[in-house]
Protein backbone atom coordinates (compact mmCIF):
# COMPACT_ATOMS: atom_id res chain seq x y z
CA UNK A 1 0.00 0.00 0.00
CA UNK A 2 1.26 3.44 -0.90
CA UNK A 3 1.28 6.13 1.79
CA UNK A 4 0.27 9.69 1.01
CA UNK A 5 2.84 12.40 1.54
CA UNK A 6 1.96 15.19 3.90
CA UNK A 7 3.00 18.61 2.59
CA UNK A 8 3.52 21.68 4.76
CA UNK A 9 1.36 24.76 4.31
CA UNK A 10 4.42 26.67 3.12
CA UNK A 11 4.98 24.08 0.37
CA UNK A 12 1.32 24.32 -0.62
CA UNK A 13 1.36 28.11 -0.67
CA UNK A 14 4.51 28.12 -2.79
CA UNK A 15 2.87 25.67 -5.18
CA UNK A 16 -0.17 27.95 -5.45
CA UNK A 17 2.09 30.95 -6.12
CA UNK A 18 3.68 29.00 -8.96
CA UNK A 19 0.26 28.03 -10.25
CA UNK A 20 -0.96 31.62 -10.17
CA UNK A 21 2.15 33.00 -11.88
CA UNK A 22 1.30 33.44 -15.53
CA UNK A 23 4.10 31.55 -17.22
CA UNK A 24 4.45 29.34 -20.24
CA UNK A 25 4.06 26.08 -18.31
CA UNK A 26 0.77 24.22 -18.14
CA UNK A 27 -0.88 23.06 -14.94
CA UNK A 28 0.13 19.50 -15.83
CA UNK A 29 3.78 20.53 -16.21
CA UNK A 30 3.77 22.41 -12.90
CA UNK A 31 2.11 19.52 -11.08
CA UNK A 32 4.68 17.08 -12.49
CA UNK A 33 7.53 19.36 -11.34
CA UNK A 34 6.09 19.50 -7.84
CA UNK A 35 5.22 15.80 -7.70
CA UNK A 36 1.51 16.33 -7.00
CA UNK A 37 -1.65 15.87 -9.04
CA UNK A 38 -3.15 18.83 -10.82
CA UNK A 39 -6.45 18.30 -8.97
CA UNK A 40 -4.56 18.69 -5.69
CA UNK A 41 -3.08 21.96 -6.94
CA UNK A 42 -6.59 23.22 -7.68
CA UNK A 43 -7.74 22.29 -4.16
CA UNK A 44 -4.76 24.08 -2.64
CA UNK A 45 -5.52 27.11 -4.81
CA UNK A 46 -9.10 27.18 -3.50
CA UNK A 47 -7.76 27.06 0.04
CA UNK A 48 -4.92 29.62 -0.22
CA UNK A 49 -5.69 31.95 -3.14
CA UNK A 50 -7.51 34.64 -1.15
CA UNK A 51 -4.76 34.65 1.46
CA UNK A 52 -2.06 35.01 -1.19
CA UNK A 53 -3.75 37.78 -3.16
CA UNK A 54 -4.08 40.21 -0.24
CA UNK A 55 -1.51 42.70 -1.48
CA UNK A 56 1.33 40.21 -1.70
CA UNK A 57 3.27 40.23 -4.98
CA UNK A 58 2.58 36.90 -6.66
CA UNK A 59 5.76 36.78 -8.72
CA UNK A 60 8.19 37.18 -5.81
CA UNK A 61 10.66 34.30 -5.72
CA UNK A 62 8.73 32.21 -8.24
CA UNK A 63 10.81 30.15 -10.62
LOGU-360982 format. One record per residue: residue number from 0; y, x, z of N, C-alpha, C, CB in turn. Coordinates in Angstrom, 1 decimal. Atoms other than C-alpha are relative to their C-alpha. Glycine has a CB too. Example, Ala and Ser with C-alpha at 12.3 -4.5 7.8 and 13.67 -1.06 7.14 Angstrom:
BEGIN
+--------+--------+--------+--------+--------+--------+--------+--------+--------+--------+--------+--------+--------+
: padren :    n.y :    n.x :    n.z :   ca.y :   ca.x :   ca.z :    c.y :    c.x :    c.z :   cb.y :   cb.x :   cb.z :
+--------+--------+--------+--------+--------+--------+--------+--------+--------+--------+--------+--------+--------+
:      0 :   -1.2 :    0.9 :    0.0 :   -4.5 :   12.3 :    7.8 :    1.2 :    0.9 :    0.0 :    0.0 :   -1.0 :    1.2 :
:      1 :   -1.1 :   -0.9 :    0.0 :   -1.1 :   13.7 :    7.1 :    1.1 :   -0.8 :    0.8 :    0.5 :    0.4 :   -1.4 :
+--------+--------+--------+--------+--------+--------+--------+--------+--------+--------+--------+--------+--------+
***
This chain:
BEGIN
+--------+--------+--------+--------+--------+--------+--------+--------+--------+--------+--------+--------+--------+
: padren :    n.y :    n.x :    n.z :   ca.y :   ca.x :   ca.z :    c.y :    c.x :    c.z :   cb.y :   cb.x :   cb.z :
+--------+--------+--------+--------+--------+--------+--------+--------+--------+--------+--------+--------+--------+
:      0 :   -1.2 :    0.8 :    0.0 :    0.0 :    0.0 :    0.0 :    1.2 :    0.9 :    0.0 :    0.0 :   -1.0 :    1.2 :
:      1 :   -1.2 :   -0.8 :    0.1 :    3.4 :    1.3 :   -0.9 :    1.1 :   -0.6 :    1.0 :    0.6 :   -0.1 :   -1.4 :
:      2 :   -1.0 :    0.4 :   -1.0 :    6.1 :    1.3 :    1.8 :    1.4 :    0.0 :   -0.7 :    0.0 :    0.9 :    1.2 :
:      3 :   -1.4 :    0.0 :    0.5 :    9.7 :    0.3 :    1.0 :    0.9 :    1.0 :    0.7 :    0.6 :   -1.4 :    0.2 :
:      4 :   -0.9 :   -0.9 :   -0.5 :   12.4 :    2.8 :    1.5 :    1.2 :   -0.7 :    0.6 :    0.5 :    1.1 :   -1.0 :
:      5 :   -1.2 :    0.5 :   -0.6 :   15.2 :    2.0 :    3.9 :    1.2 :    0.8 :   -0.4 :   -0.2 :   -0.2 :    1.6 :
:      6 :   -1.2 :   -0.8 :    0.4 :   18.6 :    3.0 :    2.6 :    1.1 :   -0.3 :    1.0 :    0.4 :   -0.3 :   -1.5 :
:      7 :   -1.2 :    0.2 :   -0.9 :   21.7 :    3.5 :    4.8 :    1.1 :   -0.8 :   -0.7 :    0.5 :    1.4 :    0.4 :
:      8 :   -1.2 :    0.7 :    0.6 :   24.8 :    1.4 :    4.3 :    0.9 :    0.9 :   -0.8 :    0.8 :   -0.7 :    1.1 :
:      9 :   -0.9 :   -0.9 :    0.8 :   26.7 :    4.4 :    3.1 :   -0.6 :    0.3 :   -1.4 :    0.2 :    1.3 :    0.8 :
:     10 :    0.7 :   -0.2 :    1.3 :   24.1 :    5.0 :    0.4 :    0.2 :   -1.3 :   -0.9 :   -1.5 :    0.2 :    0.2 :
:     11 :   -0.2 :    1.3 :    0.7 :   24.3 :    1.3 :   -0.6 :    1.4 :   -0.1 :   -0.5 :   -0.3 :   -1.2 :    0.9 :
:     12 :   -1.4 :    0.1 :    0.4 :   28.1 :    1.4 :   -0.7 :    0.3 :    0.9 :   -1.1 :    0.9 :    0.2 :    1.2 :
:     13 :   -0.2 :   -1.0 :    1.1 :   28.1 :    4.5 :   -2.8 :   -0.6 :   -0.5 :   -1.3 :   -0.6 :    1.4 :    0.4 :
:     14 :    0.6 :    0.5 :    1.2 :   25.7 :    2.9 :   -5.2 :    0.8 :   -1.1 :   -0.6 :   -1.4 :   -0.6 :    0.4 :
:     15 :   -0.9 :    1.1 :    0.4 :   28.0 :   -0.2 :   -5.4 :    1.2 :    0.6 :   -0.7 :    0.3 :   -0.9 :    1.1 :
:     16 :   -1.2 :   -0.7 :    0.6 :   31.0 :    2.1 :   -6.1 :   -0.4 :    0.5 :   -1.4 :    0.4 :    1.2 :    0.9 :
:     17 :    0.4 :   -0.5 :    1.4 :   29.0 :    3.7 :   -9.0 :   -0.2 :   -1.2 :   -0.9 :   -1.3 :    0.8 :    0.2 :
:     18 :    0.3 :    1.1 :    0.9 :   28.0 :    0.3 :  -10.3 :    1.3 :   -0.6 :   -0.4 :   -0.8 :   -1.1 :    0.8 :
:     19 :   -1.3 :    0.6 :    0.3 :   31.6 :   -1.0 :  -10.2 :    0.9 :    0.9 :   -0.9 :    0.8 :   -0.3 :    1.3 :
:     20 :   -0.8 :   -0.9 :    0.9 :   33.0 :    2.1 :  -11.9 :   -0.3 :   -0.2 :   -1.4 :   -0.3 :    1.5 :    0.4 :
:     21 :    0.3 :    0.3 :    1.4 :   33.4 :    1.3 :  -15.5 :   -0.2 :    1.3 :   -0.8 :    1.3 :   -0.8 :   -0.6 :
:     22 :    0.3 :   -1.2 :    0.7 :   31.6 :    4.1 :  -17.2 :   -0.9 :   -0.4 :   -1.2 :   -0.8 :    1.0 :    0.9 :
:     23 :    0.8 :    0.3 :    1.2 :   29.3 :    4.4 :  -20.2 :   -1.4 :   -0.2 :    0.3 :    0.1 :    1.2 :   -1.0 :
:     24 :    1.4 :    0.2 :   -0.4 :   26.1 :    4.1 :  -18.3 :   -0.3 :   -1.5 :    0.3 :   -0.4 :    0.8 :    1.2 :
:     25 :    0.4 :    1.4 :   -0.3 :   24.2 :    0.8 :  -18.1 :   -0.5 :   -0.2 :    1.4 :   -1.1 :   -0.5 :   -1.0 :
:     26 :    0.5 :    0.3 :   -1.4 :   23.1 :   -0.9 :  -14.9 :   -1.4 :    0.6 :    0.1 :   -0.1 :   -1.5 :    0.3 :
:     27 :    1.4 :   -0.5 :    0.0 :   19.5 :    0.1 :  -15.8 :    0.0 :    1.5 :    0.1 :   -0.7 :   -0.3 :   -1.3 :
:     28 :   -0.1 :   -1.5 :   -0.1 :   20.5 :    3.8 :  -16.2 :    0.5 :    0.4 :    1.4 :    1.0 :    0.5 :   -1.0 :
:     29 :   -0.5 :   -0.3 :   -1.4 :   22.4 :    3.8 :  -12.9 :   -1.1 :   -0.3 :    1.0 :    1.3 :   -0.9 :    0.3 :
:     30 :    1.1 :    0.3 :   -0.9 :   19.5 :    2.1 :  -11.1 :   -1.1 :    1.1 :    0.0 :   -0.6 :   -1.4 :   -0.2 :
:     31 :    1.0 :   -1.1 :    0.2 :   17.1 :    4.7 :  -12.5 :    0.4 :    1.3 :    0.7 :   -0.3 :    0.2 :   -1.5 :
:     32 :   -0.6 :   -1.2 :   -0.7 :   19.4 :    7.5 :  -11.3 :   -0.2 :    0.0 :    1.5 :    1.4 :    0.2 :   -0.4 :
:     33 :    0.0 :    0.2 :   -1.5 :   19.5 :    6.1 :   -7.8 :   -1.4 :   -0.3 :    0.5 :    0.9 :   -1.2 :    0.3 :
:     34 :    1.4 :    0.3 :   -0.4 :   15.8 :    5.2 :   -7.7 :   -0.2 :   -1.3 :    0.6 :   -0.4 :    1.1 :    1.0 :
:     35 :    0.1 :    1.4 :   -0.5 :   16.3 :    1.5 :   -7.0 :    0.0 :   -1.0 :   -1.2 :    1.2 :   -0.3 :    1.0 :
:     36 :    0.0 :    1.0 :    1.0 :   15.9 :   -1.7 :   -9.0 :    1.4 :   -0.5 :   -0.3 :   -1.0 :   -1.1 :    0.3 :
:     37 :   -1.3 :    0.5 :    0.3 :   18.8 :   -3.1 :  -10.8 :    0.3 :   -1.3 :    0.7 :    0.2 :   -0.3 :   -1.5 :
:     38 :   -0.2 :    1.3 :   -0.7 :   18.3 :   -6.5 :   -9.0 :    0.5 :    0.4 :    1.5 :   -1.3 :   -0.8 :    0.1 :
:     39 :   -0.4 :   -0.4 :   -1.3 :   18.7 :   -4.6 :   -5.7 :    1.5 :    0.5 :    0.0 :   -0.9 :    1.2 :    0.5 :
:     40 :   -1.4 :   -0.4 :    0.1 :   22.0 :   -3.1 :   -6.9 :    0.9 :   -1.2 :   -0.1 :    0.2 :    0.8 :   -1.3 :
:     41 :   -0.8 :    1.2 :    0.1 :   23.2 :   -6.6 :   -7.7 :    0.1 :   -0.6 :    1.4 :   -0.6 :   -1.0 :   -1.0 :
:     42 :   -0.1 :    0.5 :   -1.3 :   22.3 :   -7.7 :   -4.2 :    0.9 :    0.8 :    0.9 :   -1.4 :   -0.1 :    0.7 :
:     43 :   -0.9 :   -0.8 :   -0.8 :   24.1 :   -4.8 :   -2.6 :    1.4 :   -0.2 :   -0.4 :   -0.4 :    1.5 :   -0.2 :
:     44 :   -1.3 :    0.3 :    0.5 :   27.1 :   -5.5 :   -4.8 :    0.5 :   -1.3 :    0.6 :    0.0 :   -0.1 :   -1.6 :
:     45 :   -0.4 :    1.3 :   -0.6 :   27.2 :   -9.1 :   -3.5 :    0.4 :    0.2 :    1.5 :   -1.1 :   -1.0 :   -0.1 :
:     46 :   -0.3 :   -0.2 :   -1.4 :   27.1 :   -7.8 :    0.0 :    1.2 :    0.9 :    0.3 :   -1.2 :    0.7 :    0.6 :
:     47 :   -1.0 :   -1.0 :   -0.3 :   29.6 :   -4.9 :   -0.2 :    1.3 :   -0.1 :   -0.9 :   -0.5 :    1.3 :   -0.1 :
:     48 :   -1.2 :    0.0 :    0.9 :   32.0 :   -5.7 :   -3.1 :    1.3 :   -0.3 :    0.6 :   -0.3 :   -0.9 :   -1.2 :
:     49 :   -1.3 :    0.4 :   -0.5 :   34.6 :   -7.5 :   -1.2 :    0.6 :    1.0 :    1.0 :   -0.1 :   -1.4 :    0.8 :
:     50 :   -0.4 :   -1.0 :   -1.0 :   34.7 :   -4.8 :    1.5 :    0.5 :    1.3 :   -0.8 :   -1.3 :    0.5 :    0.8 :
:     51 :   -0.4 :   -1.1 :    0.8 :   35.0 :   -2.1 :   -1.2 :    1.3 :   -0.2 :   -0.8 :   -1.1 :    0.5 :   -0.9 :
:     52 :   -1.2 :    0.2 :    0.9 :   37.8 :   -3.7 :   -3.2 :    1.2 :   -0.3 :    0.8 :   -0.3 :   -1.2 :   -0.9 :
:     53 :   -1.2 :    0.2 :   -0.9 :   40.2 :   -4.1 :   -0.2 :    0.9 :    1.2 :   -0.1 :   -0.4 :   -0.3 :    1.4 :
:     54 :   -1.0 :   -1.1 :    0.1 :   42.7 :   -1.5 :   -1.5 :   -0.6 :    1.4 :    0.0 :    0.9 :   -0.1 :    1.1 :
:     55 :    0.6 :   -1.3 :    0.1 :   40.2 :    1.3 :   -1.7 :   -0.2 :    0.4 :   -1.5 :   -1.4 :    0.1 :    0.8 :
:     56 :    0.3 :   -0.4 :    1.4 :   40.2 :    3.3 :   -5.0 :   -1.5 :    0.0 :   -0.3 :    0.7 :    1.3 :   -0.3 :
:     57 :    1.4 :    0.0 :    0.4 :   36.9 :    2.6 :   -6.7 :   -0.5 :    1.2 :   -0.6 :   -0.3 :   -1.2 :   -0.8 :
:     58 :    0.4 :   -1.2 :    0.7 :   36.8 :    5.8 :   -8.7 :    0.0 :    1.2 :    0.8 :    0.9 :    0.2 :   -1.3 :
:     59 :   -0.1 :   -1.2 :   -0.9 :   37.2 :    8.2 :   -5.8 :   -1.4 :    0.5 :    0.2 :    0.7 :   -0.3 :    1.3 :
:     60 :    1.3 :   -0.7 :   -0.2 :   34.3 :   10.7 :   -5.7 :   -1.2 :   -0.7 :   -0.7 :   -0.3 :    0.1 :    1.4 :
:     61 :    1.1 :    0.7 :    0.7 :   32.2 :    8.7 :   -8.2 :   -0.3 :    0.9 :   -1.2 :    0.4 :   -1.4 :   -0.5 :
:     62 :    0.4 :   -0.9 :    1.1 :   30.2 :   10.8 :  -10.6 :   -0.5 :   -0.8 :   -1.2 :   -1.2 :    0.9 :    0.4 :
+--------+--------+--------+--------+--------+--------+--------+--------+--------+--------+--------+--------+--------+
***
